Amino acid sequence: MLSTSLLLLLIAATGLLCSAAGSGGARARPQRVALVIGLRPEKIARYRELHADPWPGVLARISACHIRNYSIHLAELEPGRHYLFAYFEYCGADLEADMAAMAADEETVRWWRETDPCQQPVATAGPAEKWKPMEELFFHP
């Protein structure tokens, strides 16, 4: 029979729990977040270039905002129509507050000035949305 601490270690290693390295109030299980946005075809090379060497301050802010396992994927779903799919796990206690802190970060704002012109919100995005949130339909750990 596995001890409780060994079982928790195994669960954490598989990503089912947030790490203990976060600040107080962190959630026990990550909130999985998926988003989609269009990518302007003429800006694909620039977007790739930016993400090949992301700014250290932006990466630090992402971590400080309790985000882990963050990835962005590119797909051409229809001829000439490119989309970005982003996925991350949020391990903090207040996603809205952490996103506000990110939006107030000077270096992140400078980064967005570089990336925003590359992106094109999807038609169903709300007026205040750039990236459209996606509904999780299935998860298998």
Secondary structure, 3 states (H helix, E strand, C coil): CCCHHHHHHHHHHCCCCCCCCCCCCCCCCCEEEEEEEEECHHHHHHHHHHHHCCCHHHHHHHHHCCEEEEEEEEEEEECCEEEEEEEEEECCCCHHHHHHHHHHCHHHHHHHHHHHHHEECCCCCCCCCCCEECCCCCCCC
